[in-house]
Amino acid sequence: MSTSFSSYEVGDEVTVYGAIPGVVSFISIELQTMSICVGRGCHKSEDTNLVVGDYNISKVEKGWSDREVAERLLTPRPCRWYDGSKTKRN
């Protein structure tokens, strides 16, 4: 594993390409890749992940430049088809 990867842990807040906030969700030693969640969906299967390899790890920086934007992007979107309340069918 590249020494660059050793400075990251799952759950770290990062910025990719200087503009995209995300959270490290997975690091693979064998593949020398890191998965970064850059957008949350209604369910985990709808999350948007960016995979960063050893060749572009230099584009990842620790921390968020704009916390408000990052938190908005990484807050799960509401489910339009399910709001938690029971609905009556006619």
RAJOJO-V338112 format. One record per pair of residues at least 24 apart in sequence whose C-alpha atoms are under 8 Angstrom apart, sorted by sequence separation. I is the first residue (numbers start at 0). J is the second residue. If there is no record, write none. Layout:
BEGIN
i->I j->J
i->I j->J
END
This chain:
BEGIN
i->4 j->31
i->0 j->28
i->0 j->29
i->4 j->33
i->1 j->31
i->0 j->31
i->39 j->72
i->42 j->75
i->38 j->72
i->39 j->73
i->41 j->75
i->37 j->72
i->38 j->73
i->39 j->74
i->40 j->75
i->41 j->76
i->37 j->73
i->38 j->74
i->39 j->75
i->40 j->76
i->41 j->77
i->36 j->73
i->38 j->75
i->39 j->76
i->40 j->77
i->41 j->78
i->17 j->58
i->16 j->58
i->17 j->59
i->15 j->58
i->16 j->59
i->17 j->60
i->20 j->63
i->15 j->59
i->14 j->59
i->15 j->60
i->13 j->59
i->14 j->60
i->13 j->60
i->14 j->61
i->13 j->61
i->14 j->62
i->21 j->69
i->12 j->61
i->13 j->62
i->14 j->63
i->20 j->69
i->11 j->61
i->12 j->62
i->13 j->63
i->14 j->64
i->11 j->62
i->12 j->63
i->1 j->53
i->4 j->56
i->20 j->72
i->21 j->73
i->3 j->56
i->3 j->57
END
